[in-house]
Amino acid sequence: METPTETETGYASWQNPWDAHNPVQIDGESYLITYIKYKLRVRTEEGGPVYEYEVEKRRGPVKIHVYGNSIDMETGKQEKVDLGEFEVYEYYGKIIPINAEDMSDAFEYRLWVVNRSEDTDTFFLFPTLDFLTLYSSLYAGTGDVVGVMMKYGNQTFEFYNPIAVGKGSIAPYQEGDINMLSDIADIEAIYLSWYGFYNFGFWTALEDENIYQETTGSWGVMGYQYNYEVKPDGTVNLGGKEFRVSSVSWTYTFGSITGQGEATIAANLPVPVEAKGVFIEQGGANVFTHVKIEDIGFEKA
């Protein structure tokens, strides 16, 4: 599958939002997005401060040393052993605080797998950490995950899975405390604000809409209502490529939940060039998210 691009008639829809696995079509060529940098702003309570961050994501093949835990069963002695250098596929992420709640250093992580897959690609384009990928990689028992490393200030967590590189007789090696994430309030705030924006956004409503034609519309059933507007909005240049874009705005209600947002999108990019929205649950959450691409990198597929 490939993310659809503009046709000769000028019709194009946004069918694969946030799809990081399939290549995109640009000027008749297939490309994989291998790098993306976002400016991210979030607010997690009504009237609260808006915090700002830069988020970088990168993926590709690298070589790393894999470690294991050698155990002497009679003495119970454990020893970290270097199993050698192996080629793996790496997902790298970094959150840099600009105006943060309590983050004083950048947070970085690296996830290593034998081969990239649709599952491991799932969260790559999200402007947040790949929490589900990170935790399931450690505890789901899959043999494809080689390891994980996380770093914040002077705190580091490492995990290596020897069986992924054919070393089944050596136990996994782990160092540091994985619960270090729970000590960083900003990380949780970023994740919660993005969760509301992503899951109650407007993305799938554009799958059958021509985004290069000015349109207004609505859809709904009892207790659930979407209203939206689409307007062609010229072109932008990202990563050395030019993209035709449209501005989209929307509102929605879903029971006690209401939301509003706006975005600039291109049919052949699976991520918005820029998007912002508010998610409000009456008597509960009231969060704001604003994400904008600062840079993006492509490699021919």
C-alpha positions in Angstrom: 0.0 0.0 0.0 1.1 3.6 -0.6 -0.3 6.8 0.7 -2.4 8.2 -2.2 -1.2 11.3 -3.9 -2.9 14.0 -6.0 -4.4 12.8 -9.3 -4.6 14.6 -12.6 -8.1 15.6 -11.9 -7.1 17.3 -8.6 -8.8 14.8 -6.4 -7.0 13.5 -3.3 -8.1 12.2 0.1 -6.2 11.7 3.3 -6.6 7.9 3.6 -3.7 6.8 5.8 -3.2 9.3 8.6 -0.2 8.6 10.9 0.8 5.6 8.7 4.6 5.3 9.2 4.9 1.8 7.6 4.0 2.4 4.0 5.9 4.7 1.7 4.6 8.1 0.5 4.5 9.2 -3.1 6.3 12.5 -4.0 6.7 13.5 -7.6 6.2 9.9 -8.8 8.8 8.5 -6.4 8.3 6.3 -3.3 9.9 7.6 -0.1 10.0 6.4 3.5 9.9 9.0 6.3 13.0 8.3 8.3 13.3 11.5 10.4 10.9 14.1 11.8 11.2 17.0 14.2 8.2 18.6 15.8 7.6 21.7 17.9 5.1 20.6 20.5 2.9 22.7 22.9 0.6 21.2 25.5 -1.8 22.3 28.3 -3.3 19.7 30.6 -5.8 21.7 32.7 -8.2 24.5 32.1 -6.5 27.9 32.4 -3.1 26.2 33.1 0.2 27.1 31.5 1.1 25.9 28.0 4.4 24.0 28.0 6.7 23.7 25.0 9.1 21.0 23.7 10.9 19.9 20.7 10.5 16.2 19.7 12.8 14.3 17.3 12.2 10.9 15.9 14.6 8.9 13.7 14.8 5.3 12.4 17.1 3.2 10.4 19.7 0.4 10.5 22.6 0.7 13.0 25.2 -1.6 14.6 25.2 -2.1 18.4 26.8 -4.3 21.0 24.3 -6.7 22.6 24.8 -7.8 26.2 23.5 -10.7 28.3 23.5 -11.9 31.9 25.7 -14.9 32.4 24.6 -16.8 35.5 26.7 -19.4 37.4 23.9 -21.7 38.7 26.0 -23.2 41.5 27.3 -20.0 43.0 24.5 -17.7 41.8 27.0 -15.2 40.5 25.8 -12.9 37.7 28.0 -11.3 35.1 27.3 -8.8 32.3 28.8 -10.3 29.1 29.3 -8.7 25.7 27.8 -11.0 23.0 29.3 -9.0 20.1 28.2 -6.5 17.6 25.0 -6.9 15.5 23.1 -5.0 12.9 19.7 -4.0 14.1 16.9 -1.6 13.2 16.8 1.4 15.6 13.9 3.7 16.6 15.3 6.8 18.3 13.3 9.5 20.1 14.2 12.6 22.0 12.2 15.2 23.9 13.9 18.5 24.5 12.3 20.9 27.0 11.9 24.5 26.0 9.4 25.8 28.5 8.7 22.8 30.7 6.9 21.9 33.9 9.9 20.3 35.6 12.1 18.7 32.8 15.6 20.1 33.1 17.3 17.7 30.6 16.4 16.0 27.3 14.8 12.6 27.5 16.1 10.1 25.0 15.3 6.5 24.1 16.4 3.9 21.6 14.4 0.8 20.7 16.2 -1.9 18.7 14.5 -4.7 16.7 15.8 -7.4 14.3 13.6 -6.0 11.5 11.2 -3.1 11.3 7.5 -4.2 11.0 4.1 -2.6 10.8 3.8 -3.1 14.6 7.1 -1.4 15.4 6.4 1.4 12.9 3.0 2.2 14.5 4.0 5.0 16.8 7.0 6.4 14.9 5.3 9.5 13.6 3.5 10.4 16.8 5.0 13.6 18.5 5.4 11.7 21.8 7.2 8.7 23.1 6.3 5.3 21.9 5.2 4.1 25.4 3.2 1.1 24.2 6.1 0.0 21.9 8.6 0.4 24.7 6.8 -1.4 27.4 5.4 -4.2 25.2 8.9 -4.7 23.8 10.2 -5.5 27.2 7.4 -7.7 28.5 5.5 -9.2 25.5 8.0 -12.0 25.1 8.6 -11.4 21.4 11.9 -12.7 20.0 12.3 -9.8 17.6 13.1 -7.1 20.1 16.9 -6.8 20.7 16.8 -4.1 23.3 15.8 -0.7 24.8 17.8 2.1 26.2 16.4 5.2 27.9 18.3 8.2 29.4 17.3 11.3 31.4 19.9 13.3 33.1 22.0 10.9 35.1 19.4 8.2 35.0 19.7 5.4 32.5 17.8 2.2 31.8 19.0 -0.6 29.5 17.5 -3.9 28.5 19.0 -6.5 26.1 17.3 -9.7 24.8 20.0 -12.2 23.7 17.6 -14.6 22.1 16.8 -12.0 19.5 20.4 -12.4 18.1 20.4 -16.2 18.5 21.9 -16.4 22.0 19.2 -18.4 23.8 21.4 -19.8 26.5 22.2 -16.4 27.9 19.7 -14.5 30.1 18.4 -11.0 29.3 20.5 -8.2 30.8 18.8 -5.3 32.5 20.3 -2.3 34.3 18.6 0.8 35.8 15.0 1.4 36.8 12.3 1.4 34.1 10.0 3.4 36.4 12.2 6.5 35.8 9.5 7.6 33.4 7.0 8.1 36.3 9.4 10.7 37.9 9.0 13.1 34.9 5.7 14.9 35.0 6.2 16.4 31.6 6.4 13.0 29.9 3.0 12.0 31.3 1.5 15.3 30.4 2.7 15.0 26.8 1.3 11.5 26.5 -2.1 12.4 27.9 -2.6 15.5 25.8 -1.6 13.6 22.7 -3.9 10.7 23.5 -6.9 13.0 23.6 -5.9 14.8 20.4 -5.2 11.6 18.5 -8.1 9.5 19.5 -10.8 12.2 19.3 -9.3 14.1 16.4 -10.7 14.5 12.9 -8.3 12.3 11.0 -10.5 9.5 9.6 -13.3 11.8 8.6 -11.1 12.9 5.6 -10.6 9.4 4.2 -13.4 10.0 1.5 -13.1 13.8 1.2 -11.4 15.7 -1.6 -9.1 17.9 0.4 -8.2 20.0 -2.6 -11.8 21.3 -3.0 -13.4 23.7 -0.7 -15.9 21.8 1.3 -18.1 22.0 4.4 -19.9 19.1 5.9 -21.2 17.3 9.0 -21.9 13.8 10.2 -23.5 12.4 13.3 -26.0 10.3 15.1 -27.8 10.9 18.5 -25.2 12.3 20.9 -22.4 12.4 18.4 -21.8 15.2 15.9 -18.9 16.3 13.6 -18.8 19.6 11.7 -15.9 20.4 9.4 -14.6 22.7 6.8 -11.8 22.2 4.1 -10.1 25.0 2.2 -7.2 24.6 -0.3 -4.3 26.7 1.0 -1.4 26.8 -1.5 1.9 24.9 -1.0 4.6 24.4 1.7 8.2 23.2 1.5 9.4 20.5 3.9 12.5 18.4 3.8 13.4 19.9 0.4 10.1 18.7 -1.1 7.1 20.8 -2.1 3.6 19.8 -0.9 0.2 21.1 -1.9 -1.8 21.7 1.3 -5.3 22.5 2.6 -6.5 24.0 5.8 -9.0 21.9 7.8 -11.1 22.9 10.8 -13.6 20.9 12.8 -15.7 20.7 15.9 -17.3 17.7 17.5 -19.4 16.5 20.5 -19.6 13.0 21.8 -21.8 12.7 24.9 -20.1 14.8 27.6 -17.0 15.3 25.4 -16.5 18.3 23.1 -13.6 19.3 20.9 -12.3 21.7 18.4 -9.3 21.8 16.1 -7.6 22.9 13.0 -4.8 21.5 10.8 -2.8 22.1 7.6 -2.5 18.8 5.7 -1.1 17.4 2.4 -2.7 14.4 0.8 0.6 12.6 0.3 1.9 13.2 3.8 0.5 10.9 6.5 1.1 13.6 9.2 -0.3 17.1 9.4 2.1 19.9 8.6 0.6 21.7 11.6 -2.3 20.8 13.9 -3.9 22.1 17.1 -6.9 21.1 19.1 -8.7 21.2 22.4 -10.3 18.2 24.1 -12.8 18.8 26.9 -14.7 16.4 29.0 -17.3 18.1 31.1 -16.2 18.0 34.7 -13.0 16.2 33.7 -10.0 16.6 31.3 -9.4 19.9 29.5 -6.3 19.6 27.3 -4.7 21.5 24.5 -2.2 20.2 21.9 -0.4 22.0 19.2 2.1 20.2 17.0 4.1 21.6 14.0 6.7 19.9 11.8 10.0 21.8 11.9 11.9 19.3 9.7 11.4 16.0 8.0 13.7 13.6 6.2 13.0 11.1 3.4 14.8 8.1 1.9 13.9 6.4 -1.3 11.9 3.2 -0.6 
